[in-house]
Amino acid sequence: MDLLAAARAGDEDAFGALVLPYRRELTAHCYRILGSTQDAEDAVQEALLAAWRGLSGFEGRSSLRTWLHRIATHCALRLTRSTSTRLLSWDHGPARRPDDDLGDPVDGGRWVEPLLTATDDPERVRERREHIGLAYVAALQRLPPNQRAVLILREVLGYPAAEVAGLLETTAASVNSALQRARATLADGAPALEHVPTPQGTERGIVDAFVAAFDSGDVSGIVDLLAEQVRFTMPPLPAWFDGRADVVAFLTGRVFALDWRARPARFNDQPSLACYQPADDGTLELAAVLILSLDGERVTWMASFIGPDLLASFPLPQRIAPAEFGHR
């Protein structure tokens, strides 16, 4: 008996094996629509439960992948009705000066969140091609949910207009109209989404420079890697800084005034750092995740995420013995 037949016969293990190859793709799809890792996981859980309950209705007229994307899209769109639109720091308010008050944390799930991606996973290449980058996901949040879904299904996942119409229970003309409006919105005032590719060796060098700077408390090693118009954000705090001079001043005067250690990570298939600070028990505690957006050899956006609840949700070591970082 094949997996589909076994699953239809009520074998939950067979169903799990049947949908496992699509789990990562479905999570990325829902994440693009929702801008939140936790919301994406919730949507995928709901979608897989609906698929399990409705498996008898899957007649094979479309592929299993298409059927699962249809269910997941509707689950994600339903969730957008009960969640707030995800924002970036510059959508929330103007940039601040390096010595300004950083403000109180803005709660309520307002911020675009990062998605952890594996460093050694062959799917990483496909995720890059399918637009998992933080800037792209953030730009998508500017669109109404339906346009967001159309754009992702058409331009990221590559479904033809007629198939998207079937997925969304609308017409091909409506799909094409929504796609045009979505493209126009992204082209009007959105951050540039096309960047000069960064060679793998250059990317490694940039990460190494950031790790060395965090480990030694010295920002000078990364100054020349920053674009002139680099931005530094740190949700859930509302403060953010615009331009290399202000970013460097903030790093020098406030970030590196604290004791940090860092190790490479991978979020949104971008070079990232898991950043740790000393805890009262003598260990080092995860205190920030820093995602680096690159344009060629320059860093254009340093996205630091410091919310304790968000950090606790990541499958990263939450505490590390100092000896694991080696000698300073």
Disulfide bonds with the S-S distance in Angstrom:
none
